[in-house]
Amino acid sequence: TVFETFVFTELYKLSIAFSKRITFLHFRAGESHEVDLVLEAGQRLIPLEVKASATIDAGWGKGIAVLKEVA
C-alpha cells in the first residue's frame, strides 16, 4: 500500500542518514501469514506491521508469531 511504502521510505532514509547497515525484508508464510516489514540489523530481526488504523486487531500479530517460530 501507499502507507507501507511511505514507512519503508522513511526508515530507509534514516538508515542512510545514520549510516546503519539494515536489510529491509518482507516475510510471507503461506497465504495467510505475513509481516509487512522485517529489518535485519546484524543478527537481529525486527518485525514491523504497518497499519493506518485507529484501532488494533489481535490478528495482525499472527505473522510475527510465525516469523518468530521459523527464525
N, C-alpha and C positions, 0 to 999 in steps of 0.2 A: 504494500500500500504506500501511498504518498507519505503518510506519517512515519512508517517504518524506515523509509528511505531518508527522510529528514533526520531521524535519530541516528541512523548509521553515519550519515554525512557529518553530523556534528561531532560524534565520537571519533571518527576518523581524523577530522581536523585537529581535535585535541591531542590525539596520539602523535600527530606530526609536530604540533606546536611544542609538546613536552618531550619530544624525541623518545617516545616509548615504543618498544617493539611489541606490537599487538597484531595478532592474526584475527581477522574477522570471519566467522563461520556461521553457517546455518545448519541446524540439526533436524532431521526428519527420520522417524522410525515408523514404517508402515504408512497407512492412510490417515491415522488419527492422532499421532503424537509428533509434535514439532516444537522447536524453540526458535523464536524469531531471530535471535542474535546470540552467538556464543563468542565471547572474547577469550582468546588464548594468549596468556601473558606468562612466558616461561613455562613452568609446569602447572600453572593454574588455569582452570576453566571457569569463566564467569558467565552463567546463562542469564539472558535478559528476555523478558516478554514485553513487547511494546504494544500498548493498547491506548487508544484515545477514548477513555470512558471515565465516568464519574464514580462508577461502582466496580467492585471486584467480583469476579466469578471464580469459584473454587476450582473449576475445571481447567483454568488457564495454567495451573502448575503441573498438570499431568506430564507434559513433555519434559519439564525439568526433572521430574522424578524418574522418568525413563532414561534420560541422559545420565543421571547420577548412577543408575544401575549398571550402565554399559561402559562408563568412563573409568 
